[in-house]
Amino acid sequence: MRSDWEVVIGLETHAQLNTVSKIFSGASTAFGAAPNEQACGVDIALPGVLPVLNQGAVARAIRFGLAIGAEIAPRSVFARKNYFYPDLPKGYQISQYELPVVVGGTLTIQVGEGDKAYSKTVQLTRAHLEEDAGKSLHEDFQGQSGIDLNRAGTPLLEIVTEPDMRSSAEAVAYAKALHSLVQWIDICDGNMQEGSFRCDANVSVRKKGAEKLGTRREIKNLNSFRFMQQAIDYEVQWQIEQLEDGHAIQQATVLFDPDTGETRSMRSKEDAHDYRYFPDPDLLPLAISAEWIDRVKSEMPELPEEKRRRYRSEYSMVAQDALALTSSLGMSRYFENTLAALREIPGIPYGTQAPDVANAKHVQNWVINNIASSLNKEQLEIEDSKVSSAQLAGLLARVFDNTISSNAAKKVFDALWNGEGNDADSIIETQGLKQVTDASAIEPIIDEVIAANAKNVEEYRAGKEKAFNALVGQVMKASKGKASPAQVNELLKKKLDA
Amino acid sequence: MSLSLEEVGRIARLARIELTPQDAEATQAKLSGIFGLIEQMQAVDTTGIAPMSHPQDLVQRLRTDEVTETNQREAFQAVAPEAERGLYLVPKVIE
């Protein structure tokens, strides 16, 4: 990309709210039912039916508003958005227009990794409640389309940002942070394959320093973070080329084709953008009392940002680690549960000061290095971890009390992960991994190693530290990992320096 | 304020209403009448009065989030013009 252009991106996200029933009817929202078995009279728009708003959907919108520090409108209004399509049997979608339920708010995102990482606060414009449409199936019928209205009436929260993002990386970082947040506060299952979380990106470019926004094109229905990145990058390139060739950008809605990696304009429907919104006479204004907001607030979990701040101050954690442990609510729970379980195990030496910091450090390293990487390898979520937090605590306890060496601990961890035992103690027992701390058992091994590695001994005495490490390695190997490296160090040094 | 025939045509198209040229003229007259009424109403001073979105000054009652509907697909599809394999069939809509 030429550096004299600036990219401007705003995102609109549809998060499907995880209520059990629909937003305006008592039909089920369960995924995967046979066509139209969960579409009741309201959903298929039989004449004479009336919508009744679902309290659970409103409560989730309040939760979201609180999580992003937004204003929850004491009074908001539902409006009809009029357009004709067979998967919208009423001829209008019930949405919110002038008075949405959530106004403003911010989301702080982390962009990039390592030295280039930076954080940025994205301003949100609004979030409003609306109903989803049904699905049209065009393939199976000659000259006809099949309509499945199971999804019609599913509650959605449409979350809109200001045009604050300046690269595809920022857009993806925002989408990921939002995706994590809606699951964290348990308002959306975040399942992108099933369409529970989908994004539209408004993309434009302008000359650096220009104040006026360029004409935007909207990329619809991005349902994976990878596609979002690809689609925006392609779109930006395309717009810059158009402008540099002297063409103007026409406002348009485009779709991303994952097969070609290109965006292309949808044939614009005539007057498609004239939705003729007006307040829905079937629905009275939605009132949200301060008491209701307080009640929802009291049920909110600690939010990711608060948690990160707490981890950093309570456990002296570095930013990167705090971020890793709050990548999901499940991950942070796993960390906290392991730490709590460890405290329950009697006889663990805590060290002399700030015991929890030392414990937390170990737990944090194990969760990030062993649990997270094992999950990654097998593409599992933390909830499916093959080593429970209690099992991990049991293992760490044996490292702390020197029953096993850190080498052996990795073996025990693998064994637990592979289901070779129920707890660390039984694996240590059956696999004979107990650390040998009896000097009289280790000394003969050290003697043997010294005798067999005369060259290393000579090099060490000539001042080569590396030679010493090689000897330690030999002893550890000969002890089958059961010796404590610290003790081997000490005994070996004593013998060599004698 | 009066409405042009073109504007009447556009409104009809958005509402998917077919108008003959004669209908269009009659509709133009009626709609212009409505706009006249609105103009009259707009002359009223409403300073300091909050707009209402509903004629009744009440708020929405909410329902508890629970499934209360059962599957009535058979009954609904019995009165549908066409249905097959559980789907409602309509003339092909893809462009």
Interface residues (C-beta under 8 A of the other chain):
Chain A: T19 V20 S21 S25 G26 A27 S28 A34 P35 N36 E37 Q38 A39 C40 G41 I44 L46 V52 L53 N54 Q55 G56 A57 V58 R75 V77 N82 F84 Y85 P86 L99 S136 L137 H138 D140 F141 G143 Q144 S145 G146 I147 D148 L149 R267 E270 D271 D274 R276 P279 P281 L283 L284 P285 L286 A287
Chain B: R10 R13 L14 R16 S53 H54 Q56 L58 V59 Q60 R61 L62 R63 T64 D65 E66 V67 T68 E69 N71 Q72 R73 F76 Q77 E82 E84 R85 G86 L87 Y88 L89 V90 P91 K92 V93 I94 E95
